[in-house]
Amino acid sequence: MMKAIVRTKYGSPEVLKLVDVERPIPKDDEVLIKVHAVSVNGSDWEGLRGKPLYARFGGLLKPHYHILGSDIAGRVEKAGRNARQFQPGDEVFGDILPRGGGFAEYVCAPEKTLARKPASMAFEEAAAIPQGAVIALQGIRDKGQVQPGQAVLINGAGGSAGMFAVQLAKLYGAEVTGVDNAGKLDFMRSLGADHVIDHMQEDFTQNGKQVDLILDVIAHRSVFAYTRALRPGGSCFVVGGSVATLFQILFLGPWIRRTTGKKIRILAVQPNLKDMITITELCEAGKVVPVIDRRYPLSEVPEALRYLGEGHARGKVIISMEDNQ
Ligand SMILES: NC(=O)c1ccc[n+]([C@@H]2O[C@H](COP(=O)([O-])OP(=O)(O)OC[C@H]3O[C@@H](n4cnc5c(N)ncnc54)[C@H](OP(=O)(O)O)[C@@H]3O)[C@@H](O)[C@H]2O)c1
């Protein structure tokens, strides 16, 4: 048996319970991992509440997966029959969305979703990286193709993915504007943002300024607003947000491209070990910092999720299993 934070319905953090459940058994291509740390992402908060609608991907009325938590770091306890890459004792980390299962003492994950944790990196730091950093790398480097001197705006820059996106855009030489709530302005500056905007005070699509790239992790505006905020030839990539905005981008994005030359697209992030390793190397070299705001024990996952969901986190929120080892 093992301890896990379980829910059987969508709702507020109150639906989460710390209970004893059966320890999972790895399938042939999986490994069983003893979780040492797991970070909390916006996707956990969305998955808890089942909002926006895409968060119900794994069950429209009731969640199919009962244990949330996808950015895990831990030690391999047992390898499945066909698992060749990792052996018991190996230290690994990775993003196991959409299945999750990380808010538990043990979790099974396919080998192909995991990378070896550098010995010099703490489990908590490794758990802070996978999802947010890969979103940021694919948005800023691959899709955004940021060049030195370009103006980049990140909406939701004080969150998990935004935190990495600001640092990467600065690393690639951009002039960066970070947008988030008033409590995160200093945090965004500390990450390197040249300009910061409190989204309650100023709408970046209405202030008359234009940028070369927008990366929006919490999109809720119309395609016309994004078009207005982009310089000629500019691009906007949306990672998450309201379903209405996502649909509008799907249907009107190609037309905007034809008529204005501006690109507005949904960024479907491909979990990717190569990208995760690239970011990890940048972290080891001190070029990107996986900032950790707070640590909570497993029993306090509901408080951790509430802290992130209610907008207080300035950096990653980590569930640390130290107390359970
Ligand atoms: N496309 C894909 O393939 C893919 C893959 C994985 C995840 N995702 C999505 O990625 C998204 C971002 O995740 P994350 O982990 O970075 O989330 P996060 O840590 O919750 O960060 C979101 C940030 O946006 C801020 N925010 C909220 N409303 C805002 C507004 N109106 N204007 C500006 N900022 C606002 C939040 O601050 P407050 O604290 O004020 O709320 C928070 O700092 C999620 O929606 C997730 O589902 C997408």
The ligand as a Gaussian input file, in Angstrom:
#p B3LYP/6-31G(d) Opt

LIG

0 1
 N       -0.725000      23.445000     -25.051000
 C       -0.236000      22.375000     -24.420000
 O        0.149000      21.398000     -25.070000
 C       -0.113000      22.394000     -22.922000
 C        0.624000      21.431000     -22.218000
 C        0.711000      21.526000     -20.839000
 C        0.055000      22.561000     -20.161000
 N       -0.659000      23.456000     -20.884000
 C       -1.349000      24.610000     -20.277000
 O       -0.413000      25.603000     -19.952000
 C       -1.108000      26.567000     -19.171000
 C       -0.150000      27.335000     -18.272000
 O        0.294000      26.573000     -17.259000
 P        1.217000      27.128000     -16.068000
 O        1.610000      25.875000     -15.357000
 O        2.224000      28.087000     -16.511000
 O        0.105000      27.901000     -15.191000
 P        0.311000      28.769000     -13.860000
 O        1.527000      28.353000     -13.142000
 O       -1.004000      28.728000     -13.144000
 O        0.570000      30.210000     -14.449000
 C       -0.402000      31.009000     -15.052000
 C       -0.110000      32.441000     -14.673000
 O       -1.003000      33.324000     -15.350000
 C       -1.495000      34.289000     -14.419000
 N       -2.774000      34.845000     -14.853000
 C       -4.032000      34.446000     -14.569000
 N       -4.933000      35.223000     -15.217000
 C       -4.225000      36.120000     -15.921000
 C       -4.593000      37.174000     -16.801000
 N       -5.863000      37.450000     -17.084000
 N       -3.598000      37.889000     -17.363000
 C       -2.297000      37.630000     -17.099000
 N       -1.898000      36.643000     -16.271000
 C       -2.850000      35.884000     -15.696000
 C       -1.591000      33.474000     -13.163000
 O       -1.664000      34.367000     -12.069000
 P       -2.889000      34.287000     -11.059000
 O       -2.130000      33.708000     -10.003000
 O       -3.359000      35.662000     -10.934000
 O       -3.949000      33.352000     -11.509000
 C       -0.284000      32.706000     -13.193000
 O        0.802000      33.440000     -12.703000
 C       -2.244000      25.794000     -18.499000
 O       -3.459000      26.293000     -19.010000
 C       -2.053000      24.356000     -18.990000
 O       -3.262000      23.651000     -19.227000
 C       -0.751000      23.405000     -22.227000

